[in-house]
Amino acid sequence: MSTTTNGPARHRSLGDQTWQDQAVCQSTEYHPVDPEIFFPEPDEMDRIRAAKALCRQCPVRLTCLDAALENNDAHGIRGGMTEEERTLLHAKLATRLDYSRVNATLAGRDIHLTHAERRAVIHAAYRHGLTEQHLARLLKVTEEYAKKQYREIRRALRNRDVEQSRENPPPPEADGKRLRRDDFGTAA
């Protein structure tokens, strides 16, 4: 089962760490923050509450959470969630399908994608008639791999059309004319 969303349009690009400069947890001369507060023991509820309170004020909280999930970061409080709270999200990450991420990729941005999102990009690129070369650039893959993906989509669509035609056969005809209801007679 996949989780489908239409999230925010601003997503972290591949290799982008600039969002960390905007994080509330960054210690400055005027805003000192002890980084150890984000790595409490499970029973240190005061430290957990204090770290989560800082996270609630953070303008890049969702980006931080996204980065923690994508990097499989299992330590400390990230994005306002403890390690235990992120466990379920880690398990569901591969099936995440966020169409805003798909659209951002199709627009040319280098976005971290889950497997489900990559499949959606491939399908959308095929439907919109993008070349294999364009798909290869979008996904940072070889042209051969892009061609293989398009072949798989064509095969899947062809098989789907065959299955649909089996399920919905054309109506019977008599002498090249379509039969009407009255042509069947009545049962005795």
N, C-alpha and C positions, 0 to 999 in steps of 0.2 A: 504494500500500500504506500503510495507516495503522498507527500505533503505538497500541495500546490498553493502558491501565494503570488501575489503581485506586490512585492515589497517596494522599498524606496528606490528611487532611480539612481542614487549615489552608491556605488559599490567599489570596494577596494580592488584596484588593478593588480595584476601579477607583479610581485616584488615591491609593491607600494607600502612603505612604512611611515609615510608622512602624517598619517592620521594620528600617530602616537604623540605628535607635538601638541595636539589639541586636547589630549586626555587630561582629566582632572587629577589622575594619580601621578602625573609628572611633577616632581618636586622642583620648586623654584626658590629664589631668594625670598620672595614675598609670600610664597605658598609652600611651606615645607610639608612634605608628606613622607611618612616612614613607610618604605616599601614592604616591610615585614608585616604590616597590617593586612596585606592581601594574601598572606600565607599562614593563616591561623590553624591551630589544631582543631579537630572536629568538635571538641567540647568548649572551645573558647568563643562563646556566643557573643560577648561584648565586642570582640575584634571582628567577628563576622558581620555583626550589625553595623559597625563603624565603616567597614570596607564597602558594604552594600549601600550605605548612605552616600558615600562618595560616588559610587558608580551611578546612582540615580541622578546625580547632578551632571554627569558627563555627557557632552555633546556627541561623542563617538562611541557610546556604549554598545550599540548594535554592531558597529564595525569591529570592535574589540571582541565581542562574542563570536562573530563570524570568523575572525582570524583564529581564535582559540579552537573553534570547532574544526576548521579546515586544516589546521596544523596539528590536530589531535593533542592539544595541550591539556593535560589532565591534572595540572597542579595549580593550586591557589584559586583565588576568586578572579574571574575574568568576565567582563560584560555584565557584571551584577549577579553572577551565579556562582555557586560553590561547585567543587568538583563533582559531588554527588548529583547536583541538579543538572549539570551538563551531560551526565552519563546517558540519559535518555535521548538527548539531542544528538549526541555522538552516534548513537545507534541508528537514528533516522536520517542522518546527513546524506548518505548515499542516494536516498530516494527523494531528497528535496527537489522540488520543481518550482522555481521562482521565475515567472515569465519576464519580470523586469530584468533579471540577469541574462536571460536568453536574448531579449531585445537589445540590451546593452552590448552583448557580444556581436549580434548581427549589425549593429551600428559601428562596429570596428574597435570597441574597447576590449582590452585584455582582462577578462574577468575570470576569477576562480570559478569553475563549474563542477557540479556533481555529475555523475554518470547520466542521470535522468535529464539534466539540463543540456548536456552535450548531445544526447539523442534528439532533444527538442530543437537544438540549433541545426542539426543535420537535416531534420525533417523540414524545418522552416526554410532553410537555404534551398533545399530541393524544390519545394513548392513555389518559391519565388524565382526559380530559374537561375540561381547563382551558379557560376562555373565551379568545377572541381578545384581549380586553382584558387578561386576566391575562398571557398570553404577551407582549403588547406591553410591559407593565410589566417583566417579567423580562428581556427582551432590549433594553430601552430603544429600541424601534422604534415606528412608528405602528401604529394599529389596522388601517389598510388593508393595511400590509405583513404583519401577523400573519394577517389574513384570507386574503391571497394565499398565504401559506405553508401554511395549513390546506387551501386548495383544491388546492394541488399535492400534498399528502399524500393527500387523498381520491382524486384522480385516479390517483396512483401505486398506491394500494391496490386501486382498482377494476381497473386494468390488470393488476396482478399476479394478481388473482382470475380474470380472463378468461383469462390465459395458463395458469394452473393448470388451469382447466376444459378447455382445449383439449388439454393434455398428458394429463389423466386423464379421458377421456370416461366417462359412466356405462355400466355393463355392458348388453349387449343384452338385450332382453326380447321374448318371444313372446306375443302376445295378452294383454298387460298383466301376464303372469307372468314372473318372473325365470327365465332359462334356467339349468339345472343342467348339470353336466359330462356326465351320461349322455344329455342331449338332443342332443348333437352327433354321436353315432354313432361309428363307427370307420372308419378309412381302409383301403381294400382293398389 
